[in-house]
Amino acid sequence: MKTAENNVVAEIGLVIYPDCQLAAIYGLTDMFRIAAEWAEAISGESSKRTIRVSHWQIDAQSDKMACVWDSHPDTPHRLSHVIAPPSLVQPAKMVPMKVPANWMSELYDQGVTLCSVCAGAFVLAETGLIDHRRATTHWAFAQTLSERFPQIEVAVENMVIDDGDIITAGGILAWTDLGLTLIEKVLGTGTMLATSRFLLIDPPRREQSTYSAFIPNFEHGDSQILRAQHHLHAHFAEQHSIESMSALASMTPRTFLRHFQKATGMRPTDYVQQVRIMKARDALELSNRSVDQIAWEIGYGDPSAFRKIFRKLTGVTPGQYRQRFGTQERVPNA
């Protein structure tokens, strides 16, 4: 006869660190419990397979990680996965995570799979284990992660990157994507899909570019480049040459290109595209104007070129974007 301990197919430890998102901690805990119920329903087995969930936090007296909650107490821990959840504060306000990072490193050496969600990547990065690897985080934190940990290849376009021994997930609610990914690994695709349908959430998404927004940097301290940026935002539909933009900044074209990329993190042509696509998103969300009309309004004489660029930057077509995020009634051929 199987015991409760023998039915455990994985133990997933959730790291509670200062200012972490507790909604992710409790949401994942509930998700894994629901998945176990569906695994039993699908298999028809009387003794169900289950996922053990434990919560871990720094013990103030010992300054070590300690278990503060356990779905299967009084049995020895056999962690298979550890997850660093999102943070509720910006990365700049996150305190050093030396104790959790050291604990995660020790577990990794014992064969435990390490995972992170959103800004949890900064906790995982302190282990040094994702140096020279591709990893993802929230699109708004990508530049900060790259600057703070330059050895990491930040792939912000991905919602989930699964390397087998290390798994990173993107947005602040991407804990649902990570949770379903782990459920599929340990309980099977059928259980993952059943859990997804029961919770009314999509199966794990692979990209977050559809949800990302362009956030221009105006705080770089270069007043000449700032002047050019303001002009581009005010006249985004016009054609801009490097010569005209460099003249606005009172620089030579070569100097302008170097300063612009340093200040904004991108080339002027890419910057103009981002501004235009930002305007296109607004129009698709808030109006029922046709895609062709929007393309012309934001500066694209060739609507097919606009569709190609839009899909490249967002991962979906303008029509798909409007269907997902539009607030106006749809009109034919829009």
PyMOL commands that set and color helices and strands:
alter all, ss='L'
color gray80, all
select helices_A, chain A and resi 22-43+91-93+98-109+120-125+139-148+175-187+189-199+223-234+242-248+253-264+268-286+291-297+303-314+318-325
alter helices_A, ss='H'
color red, helices_A
select strands_A, chain A and resi 8-16+50-59+64-70+81-84+113-117+134-135+153-154+160-162+166-169
alter strands_A, ss='S'
color yellow, strands_A
deselect
rebuild
show_as cartoon
